[in-house]
Amino acid sequence: MLNLQPRLAILLVIAFSCAGNTSHAADFTFHHDHILGTSLEIQITTDAESTAELAEQRILAEIVRQEKIFSSYSTTSELSRWQAT
């Protein structure tokens, strides 16, 4: 079983790096289904919706990147190809 904690930490760092100054911050919530076989809710607090959307896109891109490496369901992932050898 893969340890998801380090990946979550990476995603949180990405989210916080996009947050900027939160003196007049608002909460933005994004919901996605079928992410790593489950649903995902991303909550970001920031000044601007555009900043929240950028953070959301960076988080989703990182999930896709890591899924291409670690997915045990995808036959084309690096992990699956390694296991097949």
C-alpha positions in Angstrom: 0.0 0.0 0.0 1.4 3.4 -0.9 1.8 6.0 1.8 -0.3 9.0 0.7 0.9 11.3 3.4 4.0 12.6 1.5 1.9 13.3 -1.6 -0.7 15.2 0.5 2.1 17.3 2.0 3.3 18.2 -1.5 -0.2 19.2 -2.5 -0.6 21.4 0.6 2.7 23.1 -0.1 1.5 23.9 -3.7 -1.8 25.2 -2.4 -0.2 27.4 0.2 2.3 28.8 -2.3 -0.5 30.0 -4.4 -2.5 31.5 -1.5 -0.5 34.8 -1.1 -1.7 37.4 1.4 -5.0 36.3 3.1 -6.0 39.6 4.8 -9.2 39.8 2.8 -9.4 36.1 2.1 -12.4 34.0 1.0 -12.9 30.3 1.0 -13.1 28.5 -2.4 -14.1 24.9 -2.7 -13.7 22.7 -5.7 -15.1 19.2 -6.0 -13.9 16.5 -8.4 -15.1 12.9 -8.9 -13.0 10.0 -10.2 -9.7 11.3 -8.9 -7.6 8.3 -8.0 -10.7 6.2 -7.9 -12.5 8.5 -5.4 -13.9 12.0 -5.0 -11.8 14.9 -4.1 -12.7 18.2 -2.4 -10.1 21.0 -2.5 -10.6 23.9 -0.1 -8.4 27.0 -0.6 -8.5 30.3 1.3 -7.2 33.3 -0.7 -7.9 36.8 -1.8 -8.9 36.1 -5.4 -10.9 33.4 -7.2 -8.2 33.3 -10.0 -5.6 32.5 -7.4 -7.7 29.6 -6.0 -8.3 28.3 -9.5 -4.6 28.4 -10.3 -3.9 26.4 -7.0 -6.6 23.9 -8.0 -5.1 23.4 -11.4 -1.6 22.9 -9.9 -3.0 20.4 -7.4 -4.8 18.4 -10.1 -1.7 18.5 -12.3 0.4 17.1 -9.5 -2.1 14.3 -8.9 -2.0 13.4 -12.6 1.8 13.5 -12.6 2.0 11.2 -9.6 -0.7 8.9 -10.8 1.3 8.3 -14.0 4.1 7.1 -11.7 2.4 5.2 -8.9 -0.9 3.9 -10.2 -1.3 0.2 -9.7 -4.5 0.3 -11.9 -3.0 1.8 -15.0 -0.9 -0.7 -17.0 1.1 2.2 -18.4 2.2 3.7 -15.0 5.9 3.3 -14.1 5.0 1.2 -11.1 2.9 -1.2 -13.2 5.6 -1.5 -15.8 8.2 -2.2 -13.1 6.0 -4.8 -11.6 5.6 -6.5 -15.0 9.3 -7.1 -15.3 
